[in-house]
Structures are given as C-alpha cells and as structure tokens.
C-alpha cells in the first residue's frame, strides 16, 4: 500500500492514493465534551478525563506537557507543545480510525504542516474536519497506518513529536486559499483584477511579472537547500518536509506563469485597433479561404476575463422550437440579470436535430433556426456586451453519402472529405487515416486530426464562424476523443475570447458511493488543460460530483479536501474551471447524472459565490419551483457586486456533516446545509461592521458587507 506522500503531477498538486469513503467526522465540539456522541448502533463511550501535566523537555527541542490520566489506562492520550497546540489521540470512539484533534493558536502554514507531518509519519488521512475562528484552530483528522489499522498507543508520543516538529519549522501555507498553495501574496495579486480601467493593465503586468520572479526565486532557494542537505548525507525523514516544500513551490511558480498569461490575454483584448474598412460579401468569403497564419504562441482564452458568468442557453429539447428567434426576445433580460456570455448549441447541419452529429459544417441552417436568424441573434447579444460561445463538435462528422465500399464515408458540402479523413481504427466507416489518438465515438466517423490538411480545413471553418458569423468563443465537445494539442492549435489560430472543453470522466466510487478522495479524477481534467498549453478551460465535473453527493447525502465535510481547499478542479486550477450544476446531458430530459432537485438552490449558492467560472443552466434560470429563479438572480447579483471572480480566495470556516461555511475574499460569507452557522455569531466583521444577509433559501445563506 502506497503512503500518501505529497507528489506533483504536472502542473498541479495531487495528494495521496485514492481513499475509500469515510463516515462523517465526529462533531468537533463534542471532542472536548465529557461524553462521546453515539455513532450508529455503537454505545456512547466516555472521554477520559485529563488534567494538566508537568512540563518536561521532549525530543526535537519542544516543550511537552504530558497528560496524566485520572482513571484507568485509556486509548485516549493528550499532548501539548510550547507552540500553543494541543493534540488528542483517540483510539476508542471510531471503529476504524484513530481520531487526532489539534487545537490551539493558528499560525501561518499550520494546516499544510499538520497534514504533511502526518503523511511523512506514514499515516493516511482518511478525512478531516477543519475549523478556524479568531486566530484559533480546531482540526480533526481520522487517520490510519499504512496497513489500514489504528495507530498503536506506543506510537502516539513519537507521532506527536514528529508532527509538532514539522509544524514548528515548516514554511508551508495553512490558510486554505486556493489559487496556489502558497497564499501569502494572493490578495495583493488579485488587486489589479479588481480594476476595470485600461490604465491598470500595465500595473497588472508589472505585478504579475514581479510575483513570477519571486516564485522562481523561492523555488531556487528550496532546491539549493535540498542540495546542501543531500551533500551532508541528511536522512530521508529530514528531506521529506523540504521535498514537499519544493513540490509546493514548483506548483506555485506554474500558477504564477498562468497568471501572467491571463494578464497578457487581458491586455491583448484591451488593445485598441484601427477599425477595419467595411468589406463586401465576396471579400469576406475570400478571407475564410485564406490559409492559416503561421503558428504562434498564445496566452490562451481559458475562462475569459475571470469575471465571466455563463448561461447555457439551450437544453436537449430546444430544437423543437425556433431557439434563435425565442432567445432574441430575451437578450436584454439576460444582460440585465448579469450574464456576460451565452453557450449556444452546435450551429451546423446535423443528422440529429440537437446538432451533435454534424454533417455539412458550413451549412448553418439547422433545427434551431436559419443562418440569418443566428447572425441577427449574435448581433443582438453583442449590442448588450454578451459573448456568444459556439459548441464545437469536431471529434466526429457524419457523411452525406456512401462511398465505393458501401460505407458512409463520403462527405458533402464545402469540406468534401473521403474515408482518408476517418481514423483507421473506425472500421464501421472504412477509415483509412491514422490510428485514433483518443477515445472512440462509435456512432459516427471519427475525424483524423493528425493530418495537417484536416486541421487546416477545421481551422478555416472556425475562422469563418469567428470572423463572419460573429462567435466569440468555443466549447469543445467530447475532447477525450482527440489530443489537447490540436485544441491549442485551433485556439491559437482563431484567438477566441473564451474556450473550454468537455472532459467528462468517471468519478471514483466504492459500492455505489462516491469516494471522498477525488484527486486523481480532477488531476485528469487538469492534465487535459495542460495538454492545451493552458489555453483552454474545462468543465469541473469533479466539483459537480462531489457537490451533489454532499448535499444529497448530507455529508458536507466532502466540500473540503485534505489540504483545506475546495475538492474539485476549482481547488487546483480555478482559472481553468467551468463550474456547473447540470447541463443538457446530465439534466434536461436525458437526466444522465442529475443534481438533486430540492438541493438546487444550495448548488447555485456554492458555484455562484466560489472561484471558477459558473455556468447557469437555462432550465434552472426559468424554474420558479423552490424559489430557484429568485435565488439565482440574487446570487448572480451578489457575485457582481462583490467582484467575485475565477481566482477569488476561499477560506473554509466549517466543514462538518450538516454544514459547510466559508469566507470568499474575506468579505462574503456562505453557508450551505441544514446546520447552524452565521458569520455574525462567529464575530466576523468587515470594516468593523457585521455582515448583512444578502440571500437566503432552502439550506443556504449568503452575507455581504454593509454599504
């Protein structure tokens, strides 16, 4: 069994091995009480009474307060340190794990120090419950040995010395800020993003460059320390904390590199260009036929400015009425709500009315309306400063006729390909191209993107959609079917304002229940974004899976990972996370993986206040049941008023079985779940004032600063 050491897989952090679903942690408050709460059918057990012990010198230069048991020998031991922390080891209350409680004064880098110390001591953190208020922490860890057993009492003192030693010397960040693990500079880094004037773009670039240089210097310093330790023959145990710091610093540097890419992209979009002279229809047509420009480095569109609020403007049944004409009458309303971008269905002629079996790509008369209707709708959206995103189905394409072999592989329209454009491992359609480089889509001919001529054809078609029709960005369908590097080329060549992919991968389950640890799942999505050079974002299926499991099973402790971050892609690379509750596949009439209906307000309270780029499903926007529409309208307004963006900071205040609570950017408080929590009861103030209620509904509440 692998030990859960911190390791990095490009470019983000991944913690430990996949873990089985834990039962909820015991309520933190009860760990300090005289009686333990009953769990299931097990009898309640008393907690051993402890009294302060005498101070003695312990190993590692720490001052240790040894607990003296006032009754018989007990499986609970308590140990204090001069660092202001107390650790309680409890082998009795949980049938499977040792429960370790850490309480005391918070300090910089504490949470990561504790988890790193437990891991380097050979323990697996099965689950954690974290509370931080008024400069004090109360953290509860359920742990097991590498053999999946409880920690023997004989090892308690050694583990205490080791973990507190790491906590006393580590420089790792403990505050659960999620854009990078090192959170100290996060607030300062976000200040330029809050400015909307063009005069701030130079300052933003200068700050991002300086912070990237600082992150590089930190990594170099840690590398040098490691070289010195190895030269002095330091043992593995001494090296492990420093290796974890190096992993963290490397991830931090890569995030700073992504940040400067985002600033460059924003500056590129703000550059004023001389208006083009009007062109005739013939000149526009000739432009679409020009060969692609030479490859160039691109900062990448990703999730746009960071302040985008996206609406999926269709469902699975939208082809049954004239979608384009219907939306035309709602453009101003959608602008007034606060949406900055709309995701539209595939625009081309298709075998299926929904558009996901495209046939003649340049033919834009489809079940949703005519090309003329589409142009009019896009122009109306642009008049209200709303970006329009096209659904790009380029993994596969349906043929118009049968080829000489009797198989459907003769394509029609302007792109009159033959079987040579189809991947060779697609025998049902007689493919003669190169082997498939991704997952197969059996319902239609899979296109061979490895051929330059095919990529050129696709690029020219996308340029036509961008320059002539007016689309602003791309949503790439079924991106597991072809390499992310091809998406990068298409993005680089068409310079969209936004680009994101559908990397739909299965979460990890045990006996039908979602596992607590979904790090490997989100890592695969992050890896795909990396394969596009960071130019594309991706739908955060990890967050959807964990969030709907948490609210549906009343297990809100799932909403924080073992490092104190949100557990989805938004906790690893928030600027590349498109968060959502449902879409045309998971919900609508297909209902492949629907969010629990009664918990929809909670779901939107989460994604519309948290980092990442939220996407609202049109079915939910117009659903009045459960006051869902009212909740969405209020939450969108809160996000806009308070400048919440894709890289906003999350500080988790409570994560337990019945409640999840956090602060966003140190000014907006969020609570979901049936449990009780209020920032005002916790003494949280902004600018010396208590927060005011901004929105509340079924099992959720949001507070914001007083004006």
HELIX and SHEET records of a PDB file:
HELIX    1   1 UNK A   28  UNK A   32  5                                   5    
HELIX    2   2 UNK A   59  UNK A   61  5                                   3    
HELIX    3   3 UNK A  110  UNK A  120  1                                  11    
HELIX    4   4 UNK A  153  UNK A  155  5                                   3    
HELIX    5   5 UNK A  156  UNK A  169  1                                  14    
HELIX    6   6 UNK A  186  UNK A  194  1                                   9    
HELIX    7   7 UNK A  198  UNK A  200  5                                   3    
HELIX    8   8 UNK A  201  UNK A  231  1                                  31    
HELIX    9   9 UNK A  236  UNK A  270  1                                  35    
HELIX   10  10 UNK A  281  UNK A  288  1                                   8    
HELIX   11  11 UNK A  318  UNK A  320  5                                   3    
HELIX   12  12 UNK A  323  UNK A  328  1                                   6    
HELIX   13  13 UNK A  331  UNK A  337  1                                   7    
HELIX   14  14 UNK A  371  UNK A  383  1                                  13    
HELIX   15  15 UNK A  419  UNK A  421  5                                   3    
HELIX   16  16 UNK A  427  UNK A  429  5                                   3    
HELIX   17  17 UNK A  452  UNK A  463  1                                  12    
HELIX   18  18 UNK A  464  UNK A  469  3                                   6    
HELIX   19  19 UNK A  479  UNK A  481  5                                   3    
HELIX   20  20 UNK A  484  UNK A  494  1                                  11    
HELIX   21  21 UNK A  519  UNK A  531  1                                  13    
HELIX   22  22 UNK A  541  UNK A  553  1                                  13    
HELIX   23  23 UNK A  556  UNK A  559  5                                   4    
HELIX   24  24 UNK A  569  UNK A  571  5                                   3    
HELIX   25  25 UNK A  574  UNK A  576  5                                   3    
HELIX   26  26 UNK A  597  UNK A  599  5                                   3    
HELIX   27  27 UNK A  600  UNK A  607  1                                   8    
HELIX   28  28 UNK A  618  UNK A  621  1                                   4    
HELIX   29  29 UNK A  625  UNK A  627  5                                   3    
HELIX   30  30 UNK A  628  UNK A  641  1                                  14    
SHEET    1   A 2 UNK A   6  UNK A   9  0                                        
SHEET    2   A 2 UNK A  12  UNK A  15 -1                                        
SHEET    1   B 2 UNK A  50  UNK A  51  0                                        
SHEET    2   B 2 UNK A  68  UNK A  69 -1                                        
SHEET    1   C 7 UNK A  55  UNK A  57  0                                        
SHEET    2   C 7 UNK A  63  UNK A  66 -1                                        
SHEET    3   C 7 UNK A  76  UNK A  81 -1                                        
SHEET    4   C 7 UNK A  85  UNK A  90 -1                                        
SHEET    5   C 7 UNK A  98  UNK A 105 -1                                        
SHEET    6   C 7 UNK A 136  UNK A 144 -1                                        
SHEET    7   C 7 UNK A 124  UNK A 133 -1                                        
SHEET    1   D 9 UNK A 310  UNK A 312  0                                        
SHEET    2   D 9 UNK A 341  UNK A 343  1                                        
SHEET    3   D 9 UNK A 387  UNK A 392  1                                        
SHEET    4   D 9 UNK A 473  UNK A 476  1                                        
SHEET    5   D 9 UNK A 498  UNK A 501  1                                        
SHEET    6   D 9 UNK A 537  UNK A 539  1                                        
SHEET    7   D 9 UNK A 577  UNK A 580  1                                        
SHEET    8   D 9 UNK A 613  UNK A 617  1                                        
SHEET    9   D 9 UNK A 310  UNK A 312  1                                        
SHEET    1   E 2 UNK A 401  UNK A 402  0                                        
SHEET    2   E 2 UNK A 408  UNK A 410 -1                                        
SHEET    1   F 2 UNK A 509  UNK A 510  0                                        
SHEET    2   F 2 UNK A 513  UNK A 514 -1                                        
SHEET    1   G 5 UNK A 650  UNK A 655  0                                        
SHEET    2   G 5 UNK A 660  UNK A 664 -1                                        
SHEET    3   G 5 UNK A 668  UNK A 672 -1                                        
SHEET    4   G 5 UNK A 700  UNK A 704 -1                                        
SHEET    5   G 5 UNK A 692  UNK A 697 -1                                        
SHEET    1   H 2 UNK A 685  UNK A 686  0                                        
SHEET    2   H 2 UNK A 689  UNK A 690 -1                                        
END                                                                             
